[in-house]
Amino acid sequence: FADWAYSDEQRVESIVAAFNDKMNTHAPRTYDGVKYLKTVGANPSIKMRRTQKNAAWRMISATTMLADHVVGAGKTYTLIAGIMERRRLGLSRKPMIAVPNHLVVQWARDFYKLYPGAKVLAATPADFTKKNRRRLLARIATGDFDAVIIGHSSLGFIETPMEDEKAIIDENLASLREAMEEQRKSGESGRTLTQLRDKLKRYEEKLQTLTERATDEMGIDFKALGVDYLAVDEAHEFKNLEYNTSGERVVGMNDPKGSKKAFDLYGKIRGLISRGGGVTFATGTPVSNSLVEIYTMMRYLAHQDLVDRGQDNFD
């Protein structure tokens, strides 16, 4: 391909122009936490590494961040420092941290180790049982906390605002119709077209169900809770996000259907960012074995960048 691409001068000019217009547009920003980060109120006996300080400073400076750090690199203290400094600087009013269910208490302990004077609400999955949920959600909505720590499964018990979910379904419907049009043009596989039609029908039904959904009498959804920053630990557990494609049986592509919990998180994140909030993912394995995972991480954390570059469609 390279031999063919560069064998014609006009073609070279066209490729270089396309690359410069679409890709070669930004210089990577550096984040110097060693110089700028001030961890006011932190335990002086805990010395943070340069990488931790730089990442915490990035949490303060950028809307979204992926802490792609290996196990043992200290992601916990990074997220805690970033969240506490966002609070101190007035950038976040109510940060939430979603962690694996069995680590909720451990995270609360680590929070107090680094910031002994912090005010933290740690809610285990037991606190989200039906009889406790109303009281807990009301407490989160009205309380003044430095951080609210909940388990991954508990995120699903907090309703995604209807307008956020509807916007994403409308967007996915448009994407599906685009994929179907591509499939019709190529005429390669009727089976794929049928699958896309089925998916389109499911989305239309989902949209209908959404408009008929009875609202919670408390009226406390994710937006009403007042959460304006979300940090997700072990974020790879949400990698199975649905996507639309006209491709079929391509090696390295996982199931386009996705999971309910990933779609739920996606809806919360898109809504949160649209309201001026921020998001941090922490995981040592954002990409393990599939090209789709790169696309998924970008959709969660850099959706607008994909749209601006015309790369929001997977194909």
C-alpha positions as CSV (number, residue, x, y, z in Angstrom):
1,F,0.0,0.0,0.0
2,A,2.8,2.4,0.9
3,D,4.5,1.8,-2.4
4,W,1.3,2.5,-4.3
5,A,0.4,5.5,-2.2
6,Y,3.7,7.3,-2.7
7,S,4.2,6.4,-6.3
8,D,2.2,9.3,-7.6
9,E,3.0,12.9,-6.6
10,Q,-0.6,14.1,-6.8
11,R,-1.7,11.2,-4.6
12,V,1.0,12.1,-2.1
13,E,-0.2,15.7,-1.9
14,S,-3.8,14.6,-1.4
15,I,-2.8,12.1,1.4
16,V,-0.6,14.6,3.2
17,A,-3.3,17.3,3.0
18,A,-5.9,14.9,4.4
19,F,-3.6,13.9,7.3
20,N,-2.8,17.5,8.2
21,D,-6.5,18.6,8.0
22,K,-7.9,15.7,10.0
23,M,-5.2,14.3,12.3
24,N,-2.1,16.6,12.6
25,T,-4.1,19.4,14.3
26,H,-3.2,19.3,18.0
27,A,0.0,19.3,20.0
28,P,-0.3,17.0,23.0
29,R,-0.6,19.0,26.2
30,T,1.6,18.2,29.2
31,Y,0.4,18.3,32.8
32,D,3.0,19.3,35.4
33,G,1.5,18.4,38.7
34,V,4.9,18.5,40.5
35,K,5.0,22.2,39.8
36,Y,1.3,23.2,40.2
37,L,-0.5,20.7,42.3
38,K,-1.1,21.8,45.9
39,T,-2.6,19.0,48.1
40,V,-4.0,21.1,50.9
41,G,-5.1,19.1,53.9
42,A,-3.3,15.9,52.7
43,N,-1.4,13.6,55.1
44,P,2.2,14.9,54.9
45,S,3.6,11.4,55.6
46,I,2.2,10.1,52.3
47,K,4.5,11.1,49.4
48,M,2.9,11.0,46.0
49,R,4.8,10.1,42.9
50,R,5.4,12.4,40.0
51,T,3.0,10.4,37.8
52,Q,0.3,10.6,40.5
53,K,0.7,14.4,40.8
54,N,0.7,14.9,37.0
55,A,-2.5,12.8,36.6
56,A,-4.2,14.6,39.5
57,W,-3.3,17.9,37.9
58,R,-4.8,16.7,34.7
59,M,-8.1,15.9,36.5
60,I,-8.2,19.5,37.5
61,S,-7.2,20.9,34.1
62,A,-9.1,18.7,31.7
63,T,-12.8,17.7,31.3
64,T,-12.0,14.0,30.9
65,M,-9.0,11.8,31.7
66,L,-8.1,8.1,31.3
67,A,-5.7,7.0,34.0
68,D,-4.2,4.1,32.1
69,H,-1.8,3.1,34.8
70,V,-0.6,-0.5,35.6
71,V,-1.6,-2.2,38.9
72,G,0.4,-0.7,41.7
73,A,0.9,2.7,40.1
74,G,-1.3,4.3,42.8
75,K,-4.5,5.2,40.8
76,T,-6.5,5.4,44.1
77,Y,-4.4,8.2,45.6
78,T,-4.3,9.9,42.2
79,L,-8.1,10.0,41.9
80,I,-8.6,11.1,45.6
81,A,-6.1,14.0,45.3
82,G,-7.6,15.1,42.0
83,I,-11.1,15.1,43.4
84,M,-10.2,16.9,46.7
85,E,-8.3,19.6,44.8
86,R,-11.3,20.1,42.4
87,R,-13.5,20.5,45.5
88,R,-11.1,23.0,47.1
89,L,-10.8,25.1,43.9
90,G,-14.5,25.1,43.5
91,L,-14.4,23.2,40.2
92,S,-16.6,20.4,41.5
93,R,-19.4,20.6,44.1
94,K,-20.4,16.9,44.4
95,P,-17.9,14.3,43.1
96,M,-18.9,10.6,42.9
97,I,-16.5,7.6,42.7
98,A,-17.8,4.3,41.3
99,V,-15.7,1.4,42.4
100,P,-16.0,-2.5,42.3
101,N,-18.6,-3.4,45.0
102,H,-16.2,-5.1,47.3
103,L,-13.8,-2.1,47.4
104,V,-16.2,0.6,48.6
105,V,-15.1,0.4,52.3
106,Q,-11.4,0.1,51.2
107,W,-11.7,3.2,49.1
108,A,-13.2,5.1,52.0
109,R,-10.3,4.0,54.2
110,D,-7.8,5.2,51.7
111,F,-9.6,8.5,51.3
112,Y,-9.2,9.2,55.1
113,K,-5.6,8.0,55.0
114,L,-4.7,10.7,52.4
115,Y,-7.2,13.3,53.6
116,P,-8.0,12.7,57.3
117,G,-10.3,15.7,57.4
118,A,-12.4,14.7,54.4
119,K,-16.2,14.3,54.5
120,V,-17.0,11.1,52.6
121,L,-20.2,9.2,52.1
122,A,-19.5,5.5,51.3
123,A,-22.6,3.6,50.2
124,T,-22.4,-0.1,49.9
125,P,-24.7,-2.2,47.6
126,A,-26.7,-3.0,50.8
127,D,-27.5,0.7,51.2
128,F,-29.1,0.6,47.7
129,T,-31.7,-2.0,48.6
130,K,-35.2,-1.0,47.9
131,K,-36.1,-0.1,51.5
132,N,-32.9,2.0,52.0
133,R,-32.6,3.6,48.5
134,R,-35.0,6.5,49.0
135,R,-33.3,7.7,52.1
136,L,-29.8,7.3,50.7
137,L,-30.6,9.2,47.4
138,A,-32.2,12.0,49.4
139,R,-29.0,12.1,51.6
140,I,-26.7,12.3,48.6
141,A,-28.9,15.0,47.0
142,T,-29.0,17.2,50.0
143,G,-25.7,16.5,51.7
144,D,-22.4,18.4,51.3
145,F,-19.7,15.7,50.7
146,D,-16.2,15.9,49.4
147,A,-16.9,12.6,47.7
148,V,-19.7,10.0,47.4
149,I,-18.3,6.5,47.0
150,I,-20.6,3.8,45.5
151,G,-20.3,0.3,44.0
152,H,-20.4,-0.4,40.3
153,S,-23.8,-2.2,40.6
154,S,-25.3,0.8,42.5
155,L,-24.9,3.1,39.5
156,G,-27.7,1.1,37.8
157,F,-30.1,2.0,40.7
158,I,-29.7,5.7,40.0
159,E,-32.0,6.7,37.1
160,T,-30.4,8.3,34.0
161,P,-32.3,11.5,33.2
162,M,-34.8,10.8,30.5
163,E,-33.6,13.7,28.2
164,D,-30.0,12.3,28.3
165,E,-31.2,8.8,27.4
166,K,-33.5,10.0,24.6
167,A,-30.7,12.1,23.0
168,I,-28.4,9.0,22.8
169,I,-31.2,6.8,21.4
170,D,-32.0,9.4,18.7
171,E,-28.2,9.6,17.9
172,N,-28.0,5.8,17.7
173,L,-31.0,5.6,15.4
174,A,-29.3,8.1,13.0
175,S,-26.1,6.0,13.2
176,L,-28.0,2.8,12.5
177,R,-29.8,4.3,9.5
178,E,-26.4,5.4,8.1
179,A,-25.0,1.9,8.6
180,M,-28.0,0.4,6.9
181,E,-27.5,2.7,3.9
182,E,-23.9,1.7,3.6
183,Q,-24.9,-2.0,3.7
184,R,-27.5,-1.5,1.0
185,K,-24.9,0.2,-1.2
186,S,-22.4,-2.6,-0.7
187,G,-25.0,-5.3,-1.1
188,E,-22.7,-7.8,0.6
189,S,-24.9,-9.5,3.1
190,G,-28.6,-9.6,3.6
191,R,-28.1,-11.1,7.0
192,T,-26.3,-8.0,8.3
193,L,-29.0,-5.8,6.9
194,T,-31.6,-7.9,8.8
195,Q,-29.7,-7.6,12.0
196,L,-29.5,-3.8,11.6
197,R,-33.2,-3.6,11.0
198,D,-33.9,-5.6,14.1
199,K,-31.6,-3.3,16.1
200,L,-33.4,-0.3,14.6
201,K,-36.8,-1.7,15.7
202,R,-35.4,-2.4,19.3
203,Y,-34.3,1.3,19.5
204,E,-37.6,2.6,18.3
205,E,-39.4,0.4,21.0
206,K,-36.9,1.6,23.6
207,L,-37.7,5.2,22.7
208,Q,-41.5,4.4,23.0
209,T,-40.9,2.8,26.4
210,L,-38.9,5.8,27.5
211,T,-41.7,8.3,26.7
212,E,-44.2,6.1,28.5
213,R,-42.0,5.5,31.6
214,A,-43.5,6.7,34.9
215,T,-41.1,9.1,36.7
216,D,-39.9,8.3,40.2
217,E,-42.2,10.0,42.7
218,M,-39.1,11.3,44.4
219,G,-37.8,12.8,41.2
220,I,-34.2,12.0,42.1
221,D,-32.3,10.9,39.0
222,F,-28.6,11.3,38.3
223,K,-29.0,15.0,37.4
224,A,-31.1,15.8,40.5
225,L,-28.5,14.2,42.8
226,G,-26.2,17.1,41.9
227,V,-23.2,15.0,40.9
228,D,-20.9,17.1,38.7
229,Y,-17.8,14.8,38.6
230,L,-17.6,11.1,38.1
231,A,-14.6,8.9,38.6
232,V,-14.9,5.2,37.6
233,D,-12.3,2.8,39.0
234,E,-11.7,-0.5,37.1
235,A,-13.5,1.1,34.2
236,H,-12.7,-1.8,31.9
237,E,-15.8,-3.5,33.4
238,F,-17.9,-1.1,31.3
239,K,-16.1,-1.8,28.0
240,N,-18.9,-3.7,26.5
241,L,-20.7,-0.7,25.1
242,E,-23.0,-1.2,22.1
243,Y,-22.1,0.2,18.7
244,N,-23.4,0.2,15.2
245,T,-21.6,-1.4,12.2
246,S,-22.3,-2.8,8.8
247,G,-19.3,-5.1,9.1
248,E,-19.8,-8.8,9.6
249,R,-17.6,-11.6,11.0
250,V,-14.5,-9.2,11.2
251,V,-11.7,-10.5,13.4
252,G,-11.1,-8.3,16.5
253,M,-14.7,-7.1,16.7
254,N,-16.7,-7.9,19.8
255,D,-20.5,-8.2,20.0
256,P,-22.1,-5.0,18.8
257,K,-25.2,-5.5,21.1
258,G,-23.3,-4.4,24.3
259,S,-24.5,-4.6,27.9
260,K,-27.1,-2.7,29.8
261,K,-24.7,-1.5,32.5
262,A,-22.3,0.0,29.9
263,F,-25.2,1.8,28.1
264,D,-26.4,3.1,31.4
265,L,-23.0,4.5,32.3
266,Y,-22.6,6.0,28.8
267,G,-25.9,7.9,29.2
268,K,-24.9,9.3,32.6
269,I,-21.5,10.4,31.3
270,R,-22.8,12.1,28.1
271,G,-25.4,14.0,30.2
272,L,-22.8,14.9,32.8
273,I,-20.4,16.3,30.3
274,S,-23.1,18.2,28.5
275,R,-23.9,20.0,31.7
276,G,-20.3,21.0,32.3
277,G,-19.2,18.1,34.5
278,G,-16.1,16.0,34.2
279,V,-15.1,12.3,34.1
280,T,-12.1,10.2,34.9
281,F,-11.6,6.5,34.1
282,A,-9.0,4.5,35.9
283,T,-8.0,1.1,34.5
284,G,-4.8,-0.8,33.7
285,T,-6.5,-2.5,30.7
286,P,-8.5,0.0,28.7
287,V,-7.6,-2.0,25.6
288,S,-6.9,-5.7,25.8
289,N,-7.8,-7.6,22.7
290,S,-10.2,-5.6,20.4
291,L,-10.0,-2.6,18.2
292,V,-13.6,-1.8,19.3
293,E,-12.2,-1.0,22.8
294,I,-10.3,2.0,21.5
295,Y,-13.5,3.3,19.9
296,T,-15.4,2.6,23.1
297,M,-13.0,4.5,25.3
298,M,-13.0,7.4,22.9
299,R,-16.9,7.4,22.9
300,Y,-17.0,7.6,26.7
301,L,-14.3,10.2,27.2
302,A,-13.8,12.1,23.9
303,H,-17.1,11.9,22.0
304,Q,-17.0,15.4,20.8
305,D,-13.5,14.9,19.4
306,L,-14.8,12.0,17.4
307,V,-17.7,14.1,16.1
308,D,-15.4,17.0,15.2
309,R,-13.1,14.7,13.2
310,G,-15.9,12.9,11.5
311,Q,-15.0,9.6,13.2
312,D,-18.0,9.0,15.5
313,N,-19.2,6.2,13.3
314,F,-17.3,3.0,14.0
315,D,-17.1,1.9,10.3
